[in-house]
Amino acid sequence: MTLSASSPMLHADAAGAAAGEPLIVEFPAGIPGFETCHRFVLVSSPELAPLACLQAVDPPAASFLTVDPRLLEPGYDLTLREFERARLGAGDEPLLWLAIVTITNGEATANLRAPIVINPRRMTGCQFIRDEVEYPVRYSLGRA
């Protein structure tokens, strides 16, 4: 996945995983609509870039295409409220932000209103609904 230089990445050494092991991101509350899915891996490759795939490790099978929202909106607000940072166990470290991409009837859109945010240091993630900002739920990416 092609990200800007300021985007944190998920690294095995930082997360305590051995090289070659998949990095599991824990979503304690699941993802809305998939509350029983708590463990995910983020799969990226040059062929998929700038997209990445967030895949559930445990049943039921769930998989989400994602993209860094700053690639779509360069001024995207990366501010979390205090209780949101606490939910991720985040201090001042950079966080990984992802927008879920949906393809419906050949039209690709990204949900900028409810980003997935991952704390790479703790390997914890959450989807936050951002009511305080005016980002679209269906930001058009064009025809798929």
C-alpha positions as CSV (number, residue, x, y, z in Angstrom):
1,M,0.0,0.0,0.0
2,T,1.4,3.4,-0.9
3,L,1.2,5.7,2.1
4,S,2.8,9.0,2.9
5,A,6.0,9.1,4.8
6,S,4.2,10.1,8.0
7,S,1.9,7.0,7.9
8,P,2.8,4.4,10.5
9,M,3.1,0.9,9.2
10,L,2.5,-2.5,11.0
11,H,5.9,-4.1,11.7
12,A,6.6,-7.5,13.2
13,D,9.4,-6.2,15.5
14,A,7.3,-3.4,16.9
15,A,4.3,-5.6,17.6
16,G,6.3,-8.5,19.1
17,A,5.6,-10.9,16.3
18,A,8.3,-13.1,14.7
19,A,9.3,-12.3,11.2
20,G,7.0,-14.0,8.7
21,E,4.1,-14.3,11.3
22,P,0.9,-12.4,10.4
23,L,0.4,-9.3,12.4
24,I,-3.0,-9.6,14.2
25,V,-4.9,-6.4,15.0
26,E,-7.4,-6.8,17.8
27,F,-10.7,-5.0,17.5
28,P,-12.2,-5.5,21.0
29,A,-15.7,-4.3,19.9
30,G,-15.5,-5.8,16.4
31,I,-16.5,-3.6,13.5
32,P,-20.1,-2.3,13.2
33,G,-22.1,-5.0,11.5
34,F,-19.4,-7.6,12.3
35,E,-19.2,-7.3,16.1
36,T,-18.2,-11.0,16.4
37,C,-15.0,-10.5,14.3
38,H,-12.3,-9.3,16.7
39,R,-9.0,-10.3,15.1
40,F,-7.9,-9.0,11.7
41,V,-4.8,-9.0,9.5
42,L,-4.0,-6.1,7.1
43,V,-2.9,-7.5,3.7
44,S,-1.1,-5.2,1.3
45,S,0.9,-5.8,-1.9
46,P,2.3,-3.7,-4.7
47,E,-0.4,-5.1,-7.0
48,L,-3.2,-3.9,-4.7
49,A,-1.7,-0.5,-3.9
50,P,-2.9,2.0,-2.9
51,L,-5.6,-0.3,-1.4
52,A,-5.1,-2.8,1.4
53,C,-7.4,-5.6,2.6
54,L,-8.4,-6.0,6.2
55,Q,-9.3,-9.7,6.7
56,A,-10.9,-11.3,9.7
57,V,-8.9,-14.2,11.1
58,D,-11.8,-15.9,12.8
59,P,-15.3,-16.7,11.5
60,P,-17.5,-15.4,10.2
61,A,-15.4,-14.6,7.1
62,A,-15.2,-10.8,6.7
63,S,-12.9,-8.8,4.4
64,F,-12.8,-5.1,3.7
65,L,-10.9,-3.1,1.0
66,T,-9.3,-0.1,2.6
67,V,-7.4,3.1,1.6
68,D,-5.6,5.8,3.5
69,P,-8.2,8.6,3.6
70,R,-5.4,11.3,3.1
71,L,-4.9,9.9,-0.4
72,L,-8.5,11.0,-1.2
73,E,-8.7,14.2,1.0
74,P,-5.2,15.6,1.6
75,G,-6.4,17.7,4.5
76,Y,-8.2,14.8,6.2
77,D,-8.5,15.5,9.9
78,L,-6.5,12.9,11.9
79,T,-7.8,14.2,15.3
80,L,-9.3,11.8,17.8
81,R,-11.2,12.8,20.9
82,E,-9.6,11.9,24.3
83,F,-11.9,8.9,24.9
84,E,-11.2,7.5,21.4
85,R,-7.4,7.7,22.0
86,A,-8.0,5.9,25.3
87,R,-9.9,3.2,23.6
88,L,-6.9,2.5,21.4
89,G,-4.4,2.9,24.3
90,A,-2.8,5.6,22.2
91,G,-0.6,8.4,23.5
92,D,1.1,10.8,21.1
93,E,2.3,8.1,18.7
94,P,1.1,8.1,15.0
95,L,-1.9,6.0,14.2
96,L,-2.8,4.2,11.0
97,W,-6.0,5.5,9.4
98,L,-8.0,3.6,6.9
99,A,-11.3,4.2,5.0
100,I,-13.4,1.3,4.0
101,V,-14.0,1.0,0.2
102,T,-17.2,-0.4,-1.1
103,I,-18.0,-1.4,-4.7
104,T,-21.7,-1.4,-5.6
105,N,-23.0,-1.7,-9.1
106,G,-19.6,-1.0,-10.5
107,E,-19.2,2.3,-8.5
108,A,-16.4,2.4,-5.9
109,T,-16.9,4.6,-2.8
110,A,-14.9,5.2,0.4
111,N,-16.4,5.8,3.8
112,L,-14.6,8.9,5.1
113,R,-17.1,9.5,7.9
114,A,-16.3,6.3,9.8
115,P,-12.6,5.5,9.5
116,I,-10.8,2.4,10.9
117,V,-8.0,3.6,13.2
118,I,-5.2,1.3,14.3
119,N,-2.6,1.8,17.0
120,P,0.4,-0.1,15.5
121,R,2.2,-0.1,18.9
122,R,-0.6,-2.0,20.7
123,M,-2.1,-3.7,17.6
124,T,-5.5,-2.5,18.6
125,G,-8.1,-1.0,16.2
126,C,-11.5,0.5,16.2
127,Q,-13.9,2.1,13.7
128,F,-15.0,5.6,14.8
129,I,-18.0,7.4,13.5
130,R,-17.1,11.1,13.1
131,D,-20.2,13.1,13.6
132,E,-18.3,16.3,14.4
133,V,-16.9,16.6,10.8
134,E,-18.6,16.7,7.5
135,Y,-17.0,13.8,5.6
136,P,-19.1,11.7,3.2
137,V,-20.1,8.1,3.9
138,R,-19.9,7.5,0.1
139,Y,-16.9,9.5,-1.3
140,S,-16.8,8.6,-5.0
141,L,-13.7,6.8,-6.3
142,G,-15.3,6.4,-9.8
143,R,-16.1,3.3,-11.8
144,A,-14.5,0.1,-10.6
